[in-house]
Amino acid sequence: MKPFLIRAILALGLLLPESNPLSAQTQLPVIRSGKPTVSIRDGRELSKDSWTLSPQARPDTYFVQVPRANRKVTFITDRDCISFTPQYGKTCDFVILKGKDSCFTRISANYQSNISPGRIQNTASQQADTLPFFMKDSRIYFKGKLNGSRELTIMFDFGAGITALNHTSAEIAKVKFDGTISVQNSSGTRNEPSSSSNQLQIAGLSWKNVPLVQVRNLDEGEDLIIGNSLLRDKIVEIDYEKQIMILSDTLQKDLAGYSAHDVIYYQDRPRFEVQVKVGKHYYPFHFLFDTGREGTMLVGDDFTNRYDLWNKFEKILSLGNKRIVRIEEVKIGGKSFRDIVTNVNNPKYPHPKQSLLGNQVLNQFNVVLDNHKGIIYLKPNALQNENYATFAEFKTQMIRIVASALVLLSGATYGIVRLVRYRRQRRKNRLNCALVN
């Protein structure tokens, strides 16, 4: 499925003017397809049957995963294939023939949407920008302003695909809504008000023309969520020990002791490969780097279906269409996390939530995300001995719950026995009174 933003642009007719050279008799490379879907290999990532042919679009544009990386991109049909290595800022055009239809296609090494921050007080010699943050329940928060508002609490979430505003903060943030967007989150799926242009300020940086959507699933005290969509053309360093984020245009960090991992982006959200042990085998998979999730991890249908693991997980208990399972080991950046307890969804009842790692695990690493090359660097930090949801902790909690339930049950039983005895004694007293009379 193509990103909805491409569809919106095409619908508005803003992608190409009528004089575009593709509408002329320009000789372009041609491949053939017998199916309406095409697979795409972007760098190392192969997305099978992910591209739907659209002869009406002239052209239908595919935006590469990492525009600055100069990666090879290959379109693969059931009959043919074609490869290009577009340079940053450039495009490559070709045609896919399906029967009588000519599908004009473009590969673009540009950002589909790029909102870069500017300095409020510009300093020519300044090479990087430092944003202090604080942590609550293992998650990252900034203080900032929206549209000149009073100070707001802003969560930073690599797992957020769009900037989201708490519905209780709309008036305070002086937001003017001018549209709607269908939003799917923990509150369900619903159309929510959206705003196409806002100004965000955090520390010494300012973002203009920021689109956002109103949501209803944020906690009290959380005004706004921002993610990688506002940092897509930056190198992002997160130091959990110093509680600072550093944004730069060039990689300046000494990466000694860091492990490097290729990144796959989904709506600007970074995913990276980890090794998950189920039974006797380790299974590699790209998990979402979700700094907005307070827990350890979540296993989605994508991972379960890839390796047919539903009946191979070590089940602790079942809850409807979900199971609580024990993951023996997860290897991340040279570090092992053992005996993780998490939820797994039954793939017979599909759920769109992607497999992800939460901040109880992620904050045990200092992080450098190089959005220019599509690489994330991880180094264990001083927080690596912090607690996370292990099987031992789960058993302890279950014992406490059972013990509390037994105490309540014991108390209730004692109360019932006393009541029965009381009623029997009353009957006996009434009977004795009747016999006397």
N, C-alpha and C positions, 0 to 999 in steps of 0.2 A: 504494500500500500504506500502510495506516495504521500509525503508530508502535506498537511492540509494547507499550509501557507502557499505552496506552489499552485494548488487548485484555486485558492483565492485570487492570486495574482493573475492567473490565466482568465478567471471569470471577469476580472476587471479590465482585461485587455491591455494590461500594462507591460507585458513581457516583451512584445515585439511590435514595432510599427508595421504598416502595410508594405513599406519599402524594404523590409528585411531581405537580405540576399538569398535566404532560403526559399523565398517565394519566386525567385528568378530561376533561370536555367543554369544554376551553378552545379558543376559536376562534383558530387559528393560520394564518399565510399558507401557501398551498399552491402547489407547482409540480409539473409532471409530467415523467416520464422514460420513454423506451422502452428504455433501456439500463441494465445493472447498474452502470455506472461514470459518474462525474460529473467534470467539470473544475472547477478552483477558481482564481480570480484573487485573489491576496492582495497588495494594493498593486499593484505593477507586474508581479509574477511570476505567470505563467500556468502551471499544472500540468495538463496534459491527461490526462483519464481517470485521475486519481490517487486518486479517492475511490470506494470500493466500497460500494454501498448495503447496509445491514444492517437489515432490518425487525425483527430480534430485539432490537436495542439500543434502549432507550427512556430517554434519547435516545442517538444516536451523536454524539459530541462532536468537533468540529474546533477545535483550539487555534490561534489566529492566530499568524503568524510573529513579530510584534513587538507584544506586548500593550499597551505604553504609547504606541504611535504613532498610535492612532485612525485606522487605515487602512480603506479600504473593502474589503470581502470579497464576492466574487460567486460563487455556485454556478451552473454552467452545464450544463444537460442538453442532449440532442439536440432537445428540444422547447421549453424554457423557460429562464428564468434569474431569479435573485433576488439583491438586494444589501443589505448592512447595513454600518453603520460603528459597530461596538461600542466603547464607552468602556472604559477600563481597569477591570478588576474586574467587568465586566458580561457578560451573555450575551444571545444572540438566538436564538429558537426558531422553527422552521418545519417543514413536512412536505413530503416528496417522495413523490409517488404513482407507483408502478410497477405497472401492472396493478391487482390487488386488494390489493397490499401498501402499507401506510402506513409510511414510513420517517421516524420522528421524529428530527429533526436539530437540533443545537445548535452555534452558533458562540460560542466562549468567548475573551474577551480577558483571560485569566488565564494564568499560567505553568503548564505541565503539571507541572513539578517545579521548585521554586525553593529552593535551599539557600544562604542568604545568610550571609556570615561575620559574626561578632561580635568586638568588641575584647576582648582579654584584660584590659586595664586601660582602661576606658571613660573618654574625655575628652570632655565635652560640646561644647567649642569646636573639636574636631578635625573638619575637613571632608573629609579624605582620608587614606588609609593608604598608606604607602610600603613596598614589599617589595623588598629588594636581591636581585639574582640574579647568577650567574656564567655564563659561556658555555664550551661545549666542543663543538668541531666545528660551530660556528655556531648551536648550539641553546641554549635557555634552561633553567637549572637553579636550583632553590631548595634550601635546607637547611630541614628541618622534622621534625615528629614525627607519628606516627600512634598513637593510643590510648596516649599516654604513653611511647612507645618511645624508644630512643636516637635520635640524629640520623640522619635518612635523606636520601638524594639524590633529589630530586623534579623530574622533567622537566615543563615547562609546554608543552602541545601544543594549539593551537587546533584541530588536526585530530582530537583524541580525542573520541569521542562519549560516553565513560564513564570514570570513574576506574578505573585498572588497576594492579594490584599484581604485581610480579615474584614468581613462584612460589618463588624462593629467599629471599624476604624475609618470607614469611607469619608465620613463628614469631617473628622479631625484632619485627614490627609488631603482635604480639598480636591478630591478626585471628581472629574466630570466624565460621566459614562456616556459613550456614544455608540455602543453596540452590544452584542451578546456572543458568548462562546459556550459551547457544550463542554462541560467539565465533568470528568470522572475521577472520583477520589473516595476516601473512606465514608463520605456522606452520601454516596451513590452518584448517579448520573443526572445532571440537570443543566438547564441553560442559565448562565450567570451573566450579570452585567460586566462589560469590558470597557476599557478606556485606552485609546490609541496613543496618547501623548502625555507623559508626565516627566517631571524633573526630580531625580533622586540625588541626595547628597549624603556621603559617608566620609567622615574625617575630611581630608583635603581634596576629595574627588567628587566630580559631579557628572551624572549621566543625563542626557537630554533625550526627549522623544521616546521614553520608555513605555511600551505597552504593558498592560496588566489586566488581570481578571479578578473579580471578587469571588471569594470562597467562604465556606461556612465550617470548615473542619480544623481551623487553627485553635490552639489553646488560648485561654485567657492570658492576656499580657503579651501575645505575639501579634504584632501589627502587620508585618509584611514578610514574605519569603522571596529571596532572590537566589539565582543559581548561576550556572556557567554560561547561560545565554548572554549575560552582561560582561563576561570575561573571555569570550570566545577567541579573541585575538591577542590574548595576554598569556604570559607564563605566570602561574599562580603557585606561590609557596605558602604552605600552612605549617606554622611552628606551634604545636600544641603546648610545648613547655613554656615558651615565652608569651603565648596567646597573642600572636600577631600573624597577619596575612600580608605578604609582600607581592605586589604586582609589578611586572617588568616586561620590557619588549625584547630583551635578550637574556639568554640563560647565563647568569653570573654566579650561581651557587656552586660551591665545591661539592661534588657528588660522591666523594669518597665514603664508602660504607652504605651507599644507597643501592637498591636493586631496581632495575629498569623493566617496565612492563608496557607492551603495546596497548593502546586504547582504542576501543570501538565506541563511537558516539551514537546515541539514539536521542534525537531532538536535543542536541547539545549536552546530553547527560553522559558522563564517562563510564564505561564498563571496562574491566580488566580481568585477566585470567587468574584464577586460583585453582588449587587442587583440592577436591573434596573426597574424603575416604568413606565409601559405603561398602560394608562387608570387607572383603580382602583387597578391593581395587580402589585406585585413585582415579577420579574423573575430572578432566580439565573443563573449565567453563568460565565464560566472561560474566562476572557478577557486577551489578550496578554499584558504583562507589557512592553510597547514599549517606551523606553527612547529616541529613535531616531525620534519620531514623535513630531513635534512642537505643534500641536493642542491639543484638549481636548480628543476626542474619535472618533472612526469609528465603525459603526455597519455593520457587514458582513452577508453574507448569512447563516453562521453557526448559529448565534443567531436568525435571522429572521425565518429561517425554523424550528428551534427547537420548537418554540412556535406558529408558524403560525401568525406572527405579522405584515405582510406587510400592511394590511388594518386597523390595529389597531393603528399605529403610528399617532401622531398629525401632519398632513402635513402642511407645510408652503407654499411650491411651488414645482413643478416638473421640472426636467431638464433631458429630454431624459429617460433613463432607471433608473435614480436616483431620489430621493426625498430629499429635505431639510426638516428635521423634528425637532420637539421640544420634547426633553426627559425631562419629568417633574422632575425626581429625579434619581440620581445614588448614592448608598450607598457604600462607600469604607472605610474600616478600622475604622468604627465608626463615620465617617464624611459624611455629605450629600452634594452633588453638585446638585444644582437645575437649572432648565430651560436651559439645555444644548442644543445648536443647532448643529446638525451634519448631515452627509449624510447617506442615506440608499440605498442600491442597490436593484433593483427589482430581486427577486429570480428566476423569469422566464428566466432571462438572467444571468446565473451563473457567479460569479466572485470569484477568489480564495483568495482574501484578507480576512484575519481573522479579527474578531472583536477585537478591541484593545483600550487601553487607552494611551493617549499621555502625554507628559511631562508638558503641562500646568496644568494638574491635578496631575500627579505623583510627581512633584517637590515640592508639598505642604506637602510631607511626608518625613521624614528620614527613610531609608530603611536598613534592614538586610536580605539578601538572604542566607539562610543556604542550600547550594547545597548538603551537606552531608545527611540531613534529608528531603529535599524537602519541606521546610517551608519558607515563606516570612513574615517578621515582619515589621509593619508599625506604625509610630507615627507622628501625625500632628506636623508640625514645624512652625517657625515664618513666613514662606512664605504663610501660608494658606489663607491669605486674598488677594493674588495676583489675578488679573483679569483672566477670561477665557471666552470663547465664549458663552455668555448667550443670551437668547431670547431678553432681553431688549437691549443689545448691538447690536444684529442683527437688531432690529427695528430702532435703532438710525442710523445705517449704511445705512439701506434701505431708511430712510427719507432723509439722506444726498445725496444719489445717485439720488433719485427722484427729490430733490430740484435742484441738479446740472443739471439734465437732463432738468428740466423746465426752468432754466436760459438759457441753451444753446438753447432750443426750442424757448424761448421768443426772444432771440437775433437773431436767424435765421429767425423767423417770422417778426421781425422788419426790418431786412435787406431785406427780400423779398418784404414787403410792400413798402419800399423806392425805391426798384428797379422798381416795377410796376408803382409807381407814376412817377418816372423819365422817364420811357419809354412812358407813356401816355402824359407827358408834351412834350416830343420830338416830338411825333406824332402831337400834337396840334400845336406846333410851326411850323412844316413842312407844316401843312394844312394852317395855317395863311399866311405863306410865299407864298404858291401857289395861294391863293385867291388875295393877293396884286398884284402879277405879272400878 
